[in-house]
Amino acid sequence: MYKQLFNPFEDRLSRDLRNELSEALAVAVETGSDEKLANIMKKYRSQPLADCYRTYLEDRCARYEKALAAIPGIIDPIHRSLILWDLGLLFEVHEVLEHAWYTAEGRMKLTMQALIRAAGVYIKREYGYNEAAARIAAKAIPVLEKNRVLLEKYFKPEKLIAALASPDASPPQLL
């Protein structure tokens, strides 16, 4: 018997669901309005979905609720992304930081890019793309090391750097 799996790297509906939800969350984080997010959730909830999609949707909705409750009043995009990180919303970390990365400059821009890559490492590992994850980690680690001082105001960067260097490590809690 074939069991449908949620895999945004190999399945269009998985990718669409993940991307639409995460983009709407980024908008909600930025604007404080969850209208777009609510509409997307409603759209997918009204569809007959296989269990893997429904499970993903409901899991994300629950985590998004926690994130949106924790983020109001926090303007700093790195701090926002770390809240998402600790909730296991790694693709969403990418979305939120990417919006800020476009206008960032200098070391901050490089640091945001390294954090986006760090999240990407765990996204790739989750779906078994370990070689790609290792290549991404190899790009992120030197930048994180070089910008330790900047990161220390948020979390202990050694934890993240060590986890990225260890191919079996789970994403560490950062806050």
One Martini backbone bead per residue (centre of mass of N, CA, C, O) as a GRO file, in nm:
protein
  175
    1MET     BB    1   0.096   0.036   0.023
    2TYR     BB    2   0.052   0.370  -0.036
    3LYS     BB    3   0.220   0.649   0.122
    4GLN     BB    4   0.181   0.965   0.172
    5LEU     BB    5   0.425   1.229   0.154
    6PHE     BB    6   0.586   1.495   0.296
    7ASN     BB    7   0.759   1.673   0.015
    8PRO     BB    8   0.888   1.972  -0.111
    9PHE     BB    9   1.107   1.834  -0.320
   10GLU     BB   10   0.873   1.615  -0.467
   11ASP     BB   11   0.601   1.791  -0.400
   12ARG     BB   12   0.380   2.028  -0.490
   13LEU     BB   13   0.181   2.050  -0.250
   14SER     BB   14   0.392   2.073  -0.033
   15ARG     BB   15   0.527   2.329  -0.143
   16ASP     BB   16   0.279   2.514  -0.150
   17LEU     BB   17   0.201   2.495   0.143
   18ARG     BB   18   0.464   2.589   0.267
   19ASN     BB   19   0.498   2.860   0.109
   20GLU     BB   20   0.228   2.998   0.175
   21LEU     BB   21   0.248   2.989   0.481
   22SER     BB   22   0.528   3.127   0.520
   23GLU     BB   23   0.462   3.389   0.374
   24ALA     BB   24   0.220   3.467   0.558
   25LEU     BB   25   0.382   3.478   0.817
   26ALA     BB   26   0.575   3.703   0.734
   27VAL     BB   27   0.352   3.910   0.706
   28ALA     BB   28   0.244   3.892   0.997
   29VAL     BB   29   0.508   3.975   1.133
   30GLU     BB   30   0.541   4.252   0.985
   31THR     BB   31   0.224   4.369   1.022
   32GLY     BB   32   0.017   4.209   1.236
   33SER     BB   33  -0.142   4.052   1.010
   34ASP     BB   34  -0.347   3.740   0.966
   35GLU     BB   35  -0.526   3.732   0.709
   36LYS     BB   36  -0.365   3.572   0.499
   37LEU     BB   37  -0.323   3.324   0.674
   38ALA     BB   38  -0.621   3.257   0.725
   39ASN     BB   39  -0.693   3.215   0.425
   40ILE     BB   40  -0.500   2.979   0.372
   41MET     BB   41  -0.603   2.790   0.586
   42LYS     BB   42  -0.892   2.780   0.481
   43LYS     BB   43  -0.832   2.670   0.203
   44TYR     BB   44  -0.700   2.399   0.302
   45ARG     BB   45  -0.928   2.304   0.500
   46SER     BB   46  -1.147   2.281   0.251
   47GLN     BB   47  -0.980   2.048   0.161
   48PRO     BB   48  -0.905   1.735   0.042
   49LEU     BB   49  -0.665   1.581   0.245
   50ALA     BB   50  -0.411   1.424   0.313
   51ASP     BB   51  -0.269   1.347   0.606
   52CYS     BB   52   0.010   1.485   0.560
   53TYR     BB   53  -0.112   1.770   0.507
   54ARG     BB   54  -0.291   1.804   0.755
   55THR     BB   55  -0.066   1.772   0.964
   56TYR     BB   56   0.104   2.008   0.872
   57LEU     BB   57  -0.107   2.230   0.894
   58GLU     BB   58  -0.174   2.195   1.201
   59ASP     BB   59   0.109   2.226   1.306
   60ARG     BB   60   0.161   2.509   1.194
   61CYS     BB   61  -0.073   2.654   1.325
   62ALA     BB   62   0.021   2.608   1.617
   63ARG     BB   63   0.304   2.742   1.586
   64TYR     BB   64   0.209   3.017   1.480
   65GLU     BB   65   0.054   3.100   1.728
   66LYS     BB   66   0.302   3.112   1.912
   67ALA     BB   67   0.465   3.314   1.748
   68LEU     BB   68   0.252   3.549   1.739
   69ALA     BB   69   0.255   3.576   2.055
   70ALA     BB   70   0.581   3.639   2.081
   71ILE     BB   71   0.643   3.891   1.866
   72PRO     BB   72   0.519   4.127   1.966
   73GLY     BB   73   0.743   4.411   1.964
   74ILE     BB   74   0.941   4.272   1.770
   75ILE     BB   75   1.176   4.399   1.534
   76ASP     BB   76   1.401   4.212   1.523
   77PRO     BB   77   1.477   3.972   1.289
   78ILE     BB   78   1.652   3.781   1.455
   79HIS     BB   79   1.469   3.744   1.695
   80ARG     BB   80   1.232   3.637   1.537
   81SER     BB   81   1.382   3.391   1.412
   82LEU     BB   82   1.445   3.252   1.689
   83ILE     BB   83   1.160   3.187   1.762
   84LEU     BB   84   1.111   3.006   1.520
   85TRP     BB   85   1.340   2.811   1.564
   86ASP     BB   86   1.241   2.704   1.852
   87LEU     BB   87   0.967   2.597   1.692
   88GLY     BB   88   1.068   2.459   1.412
   89LEU     BB   89   1.066   2.711   1.184
   90LEU     BB   90   1.287   2.703   0.938
   91PHE     BB   91   1.158   2.810   0.681
   92GLU     BB   92   1.055   3.071   0.822
   93VAL     BB   93   1.324   3.190   0.881
   94HIS     BB   94   1.393   3.240   0.592
   95GLU     BB   95   1.160   3.433   0.526
   96VAL     BB   96   1.212   3.653   0.742
   97LEU     BB   97   1.514   3.712   0.674
   98GLU     BB   98   1.491   3.776   0.375
   99HIS     BB   99   1.339   4.041   0.401
  100ALA     BB  100   1.578   4.181   0.562
  101TRP     BB  101   1.825   4.119   0.375
  102TYR     BB  102   1.769   4.312   0.136
  103THR     BB  103   1.844   4.582   0.338
  104ALA     BB  104   2.094   4.493   0.434
  105GLU     BB  105   2.434   4.535   0.567
  106GLY     BB  106   2.713   4.387   0.568
  107ARG     BB  107   2.743   4.192   0.839
  108MET     BB  108   2.440   4.157   0.868
  109LYS     BB  109   2.388   4.028   0.595
  110LEU     BB  110   2.581   3.785   0.633
  111THR     BB  111   2.446   3.676   0.890
  112MET     BB  112   2.168   3.625   0.774
  113GLN     BB  113   2.264   3.429   0.557
  114ALA     BB  114   2.378   3.220   0.759
  115LEU     BB  115   2.104   3.164   0.899
  116ILE     BB  116   1.960   3.067   0.652
  117ARG     BB  117   2.153   2.834   0.601
  118ALA     BB  118   2.117   2.691   0.869
  119ALA     BB  119   1.824   2.623   0.821
  120GLY     BB  120   1.878   2.465   0.554
  121VAL     BB  121   2.026   2.230   0.675
  122TYR     BB  122   1.774   2.110   0.832
  123ILE     BB  123   1.590   2.080   0.593
  124LYS     BB  124   1.768   1.884   0.434
  125ARG     BB  125   1.801   1.666   0.655
  126GLU     BB  126   1.499   1.591   0.690
  127TYR     BB  127   1.508   1.479   0.364
  128GLY     BB  128   1.816   1.350   0.307
  129TYR     BB  129   2.017   1.603   0.219
  130ASN     BB  130   2.329   1.578   0.328
  131GLU     BB  131   2.521   1.699   0.117
  132ALA     BB  132   2.385   1.972   0.095
  133ALA     BB  133   2.405   2.040   0.394
  134ALA     BB  134   2.715   2.042   0.406
  135ARG     BB  135   2.756   2.274   0.205
  136ILE     BB  136   2.598   2.485   0.363
  137ALA     BB  137   2.754   2.469   0.629
  138ALA     BB  138   3.032   2.552   0.503
  139LYS     BB  139   2.922   2.848   0.454
  140ALA     BB  140   2.813   2.931   0.742
  141ILE     BB  141   3.031   2.892   0.963
  142PRO     BB  142   3.244   3.119   0.901
  143VAL     BB  143   3.042   3.353   0.942
  144LEU     BB  144   2.961   3.291   1.230
  145GLU     BB  145   3.244   3.309   1.346
  146LYS     BB  146   3.305   3.606   1.250
  147ASN     BB  147   3.004   3.693   1.404
  148ARG     BB  148   2.988   3.641   1.714
  149VAL     BB  149   2.946   3.918   1.845
  150LEU     BB  150   2.675   3.975   1.714
  151LEU     BB  151   2.532   3.703   1.822
  152GLU     BB  152   2.571   3.730   2.142
  153LYS     BB  153   2.309   3.912   2.181
  154TYR     BB  154   2.123   3.638   2.134
  155PHE     BB  155   2.346   3.395   2.139
  156LYS     BB  156   2.529   3.097   2.140
  157PRO     BB  157   2.714   3.020   1.864
  158GLU     BB  158   2.850   2.749   1.935
  159LYS     BB  159   2.601   2.570   1.924
  160LEU     BB  160   2.547   2.603   1.620
  161ILE     BB  161   2.823   2.536   1.503
  162ALA     BB  162   2.842   2.249   1.618
  163ALA     BB  163   2.581   2.139   1.488
  164LEU     BB  164   2.660   2.192   1.192
  165ALA     BB  165   2.927   2.006   1.207
  166SER     BB  166   2.713   1.787   1.290
  167PRO     BB  167   2.534   1.559   1.099
  168ASP     BB  168   2.342   1.452   1.362
  169ALA     BB  169   2.232   1.712   1.449
  170SER     BB  170   2.014   1.900   1.593
  171PRO     BB  171   1.849   2.169   1.639
  172PRO     BB  172   1.913   2.414   1.841
  173GLN     BB  173   1.848   2.594   2.102
  174LEU     BB  174   1.889   2.957   2.125
  175LEU     BB  175   1.715   3.114   2.361
   0.00000   0.00000   0.00000
